[in-house]
Amino acid sequence: MLTKEVRNLKWLGYRVPLPLVNKAHQAHQLYPYAVGLLENVRAYEVSNAKIIADHGQDYLVGSMKKDIQNLIVEGTKLTWESYKLEPYVQRCIEAFTRYNESVFQKENFIRIS
């Protein structure tokens, strides 16, 4: 949003302060990482709700859930400016995807059984 506002102000002929332009550029660069994390956290929450609804099937994916929790703790030590951000986001997305797929497979297996 900030990027669009800065672009609109420039288009209207206003002189936008350089620090604001820099922040808008930084926000534009980080936006894909933030959106990727948000989408995967939402999917993780949906998967957790399914596990809870299945009355205690948590033990089937407990180790994966623990891995994700450890990743989240690791992420609390990072800043958006960190050079470790991109590999961290990639690891998170992979872990969330594995977890969600595993929950989906176990849910289908339990229904079939």
N, C-alpha and C positions, 0 to 999 in steps of 0.2 A: 504494500500500500504506500509506504513511504517513497519508494522508487517512482511510482506513478505520480505522486504529488510533486516531487522534485521535477520530474519531466514536464508536468503541466505548468508549473511555475516558470520554468525556463522558456517553454513555448509561448507563454503569455508575455515574455520579455522582462520578467523580474530577475534580479541578480540574487541567486541563492547562495548563502554562505557556504564556503568550502567545507567546513566540518559537517554540515548537514548533507552535502553532496557525497562526502566520503562515507557517512553512516548509511545513506541510501544504497550506495554501491555495495557496501559490506552486507547489508541486509539482503540485497538481491543475490549475492553469491551464496549466502548461507540458507536461503529459503528452501532449496531442494532437500537439504539435510534435515531441516526442521519438519518439513512436510512428511518426509519418509519416516522419520521417527514417530511422528504423531499417528500416522496411518497404521503403523505396526503396533504401537501401544494400544490403539483401539481394537485391533484384531486380537491382540493378546487378552484384553479384557473380555471380549466376546467368548474366546476359548475358555477362559477361566470360569465364566458364567455357565458354560456348557458342562464343564467338569463338576462344578458345584451342583448343578441340576441333576447330574447322574448319580447323586448320592454317594459321594466318597470314592470316586474313581481317580482321585488325585494321585494315589500311589503309582499309577501306571505311567505318569509323566512327571513324577516328582523330581527326578534328577535334572530333567530339562528345565523345569521351572526354577530350580536352584541355580542353574547356569545363567538363566536370564536375570535372576535377582542379583547375582554377582556382577554381571555386565552393567546393570543399572547402578550399582554401588560404584563401580569403576568410572562410570560416566559422570558421577557427581563431582569428580575431581578435575574434570576437563572444563575448559572454557571454549567459547565459540571461536576464539582466535588460535586455539591449539592446533599444531601440525598433526596431532594424533586424531583429530576429529573425523576425517574421511575414513580411515581404516576402522575406527570405532563404530561409526554409523553402519558401515558395511557388515561388520561382525554382528551387530545388533539385528540388522535386517535378516541376516542368514539364520540367527538363533530364533528369532520370532517366527520366521517362516517354517523352520523345522518343527517348532513347538506346535504351531497351528495345524500343520499337516498331520502331525502325530495325533493330536486331539481329534481331528476329523476322521482319521483312519480308525482310531479306537472307538469313536462314537458309532461309526458304521458297523464295526465288528460286533459291538455290544447289541445293536439293533437286530443284526442278522442272527445272532446266537439265541 
